[in-house]
Every structure is written in structure tokens, then in C-alpha cells.
Amino acid sequence: MAEENQQQQPADEPIHHQGGGGGPKTNWPELVGSSVEEAQKKIKEDMAMVEFQVVPPDHFVTMDFIQRRVRLYLDSSGKIARTPQIG
């Protein structure tokens, strides 16, 4: 019964913090569909020392994790296709 009462976040949804003592923000789901410029501006407000990597559609990326990097995955129209997150 205790297991039924616990709410778990789906495995495919990243955990993120939005202030309030929960730590720095680590992803920006609200930016999906935005332009690169809009996304960069918003993320810089939350994370001043960020480094961006813009990833065109169907391009591969390395599996390394870099604390200051945020990848911006684009769709075919040049808009943000996936939730930007650190790494």
C-alpha cells in the first residue's frame, strides 16, 4: 500500500529545480519550440557561465557530461526540439 501512495516521476522526464532552495535550475522544458536566441537568453539568466552547443537535426553528440554545457537540439525549422539541460 505504501508503494501505491508514493508518486514517482516518469523515467523519461528529467528532474529539475526551479529555485526555492531546491538548488540551481538544470533544465528548461518551457523552451521547447523557442528560437535558439530566446533559449540562450533565458538560460543565461539562470546560469551565467553557460556554454551552449547547438545540435542540428539528426546529428550525433558525445556522451561526456560537462557541468557548464547546455545542448540545444534543433528541429528542421531551427526551433528547440528537446528540453535543454545541463550536461
C-alpha angles and dihedrals in degrees: 000000000000088000091056091055095052115094113214128193113241112260093238094056116083120229114243137180124218105192123272093118093303094114132256121329112262104182140025114211091166089070097066106120093024127120120260091250093052092047094048092049094051095044092049088056089059099034115027099185095051124142116205129214113192110208117199119214116289095011124135125233133196121258096233120120119228115183095213097043126098117185118213109204112202132208123219091276094054096254126128107275102180135035108278111233139166118270 
